[in-house]
Amino acid sequence: MIDLVATFKTYATAAGYEFVYGRVSEQNWIMTKDITLKDGESVIVLFPIVETAVVANSFPHSWNASTQIWLGKKFDTDNESGTLAELDETDQQKWDRRLFALRSAIEVYLKAVFCAETGLELTSARIQTFLNQFDENIDAIGMEITFNYDSRV
């Protein structure tokens, strides 16, 4: 059996990201009390994973799983553009200043996980932006992903 949370955390840590796992009701608490995001730091947020068994001969032999993964960034000053991040930024300004870079970075992160972990097969990914999230005011790119894995691995 693959420890999926540990797998995603290992790759987040290796990429230099903070890592948060849990329900929506816990995420803000963890983000503000358990970890300390400094200006310019990024965080991977992994939502609970839903798994559906693929059954043959009355036994699960593989699993279809789905979850959301967000890559968010906290900062008051945008190190890339040198501009001050503000709550009244337009969506276009947020995209230009940080979301486009986060979009690329989350794809690199997922490629690292799914290319290295031969037991995991990504089957779909849908991207969405999440603005001004948590008390930390994090802008994030989120991916809804589905993937398969073999329970015999």
N, C-alpha and C positions, 0 to 999 in steps of 0.2 A: 504494500500500500504506500502510495506517495503522500508525504506530508506537504500539501499544497501551500499552506500558509508559510511554512518554513522555507519552501522553495522561492516564493515571491519575495520574502524578507531577505534571503541571502543575496539575491540579485540586486535588490534595492540598496542594501548596505554596501555591496561591492561597487555600485555606481555612485556612492557618496550621498545617497538620499536618506533622510529620516524615514521611518516606516510606522504606519498606523494601521492596525487591523481591528475591525469591530463594526458593531451596529451604528447607525446614524446617531442614535442617542448617546453613544459613548465617544464618538469621534471628536467632538468639540472639547470634551473634558480631557481626553488624552492629548489633544493638540495644545491645550493651554496649561495643563498641569504636569503631564508626564514627560513631554519633550519640550525643548526650548529651541524654537526656530529663530535663527538670527536673520538679519537683513540679507536677502539674496539667496537664502537656503531653500532647498526644495524638499518636498515630502511625497512619498508614495502612500496613497490611502487605498487599502484593500477592503472591500466590503465582504460580508459573509458569502461563502460559496454555496450555491445550490447544485446538488448532484442528483442525476437520474441514472439508475442502473440500466444497462443493456443486458438483458437476461437471455441465456440459452440453456436449455435443459434444466430449468428451475434454479439456475445459479447465475449471479451477476458475474460477467466476465470482463466487462469494461464499463466505463462511466462517461456520461455526457455531463459537463459542468458548465455553469455560467456564473459570472460575477461582474462587478464593476471595479475598475482600477482607475484612480485619479493620480495625476502628477500635478502638484500645485507648487506655487512659489510665493514666498513672502518677501516683501521689500517695501521700504519707504522711498528709497532712491533706486531707480532703475539703472543698474550698472552698465547695461548695454547702450542705452540711449542717453544716460545722464540726466533724465528728467525725473521729477518728483511724481511718484505714484499717488493718485488722488481718487477719492470715492466718486468724483464726478467725471472721471475719464469716460469717453465714449467707448463703445465696443470696438470701434475701429482702432482707437488709440491703444487699447489693451491688446488687441491682436498684434498690432505693429510693434509694440514695446516688449511683449513677453509671450503671448499665447502662441504665436507662430513657432517660436523657439521651443516652447513646451510641447507643441504638437509633434515636432521632429524628435524631441527627446523621449517621449513616451513610446514612440514607434521603435526607437533604438532599444529601449528597455525591454519591450515585448519580444523583439527579435532575439535579444540576448537570452531571455528565458526559454523561448520555444525552439530556438535553434540548438541550444546546448542540452536541453532536457529531452532526450530522444523518446521518452515515454509519454510526452505531452504533444498533442496535435491541435493547434489553433484552427478553428473552423469558421469563425466569423468575429468581426470587430466593428463596433459602431462608435463614432467619436462625437462628443458633445462638449461645449464649454460650460463651465460653472464659475460664475463671477461673485466676488466678495463673499466667500464662504467662511464659516466659522468666526469665532471672536478674533482670530488672527487676520481676518480680511484677506484670505488667500484666493487668488485666481487660479483656476485649474483647467486642465484638459482631461476629460474623463473618457474611458473606453468601456463599453459594455462588451464583454468578450464571452464567447462560448468555445469550449475545447473538449477534447476526448482524452482519456487516459485508460490504460490497461490496468486493472486491479491486480493482475498477477505479477506485475513488475515490482 
